[in-house]
Amino acid sequence: MQIDDLASLQAKLDRQRQEYAKRPRIRTLTSVSTKASYDAKYLHEWSTKIEQVGHKNYPKEALSRRITGQLRLSVTVNPDGSVYEIKVMQSSGKRLLDDAAKQIVRLAAPYAPFPAEIRKQADRLQIIRTWNFEITGKETSITTSAN
């Protein structure tokens, strides 16, 4: 290997290290992963807000047709509480509910800014929850859980 080749490889390695260092640190929150109290508090407040907004915005068509279901959603939040990304990880099999869950995330935003403890460890939070759209009698509910 010649000196020029070695210098070129070293430069490439340095660029890769710099790019890697610039990548955002993403922390995933699920009920199982929230060992720290500040994580658990943030997740609880996020879920409470989602459920309140969801209850008020249960899809009218789903209600009239008595459509219920469960889906798994990943929501990535920026440090200022804005939504970075929403992904359906496991569909309910009913596009109406999948779309409603994404819409509820948007309606409930922005969320609380990250507390200092979370900011030290993450540039974004990924919150993964199972959503349950339920109708009991005349009542509707949207709940989120770790399952």
Secondary structure by P-SEA (a helix, b strand, c coil): ccaaaaaaaaaaaaaaaaaaaaccbbbbbcccccccaaaaaaaaaaaaaaaaaaaacccaaaaaacccccbbbbbbbcccccccccccccccccaaaaaaaaaaaaaacccccccaaaaacccbbbbbbbbbbcccccccccccccc
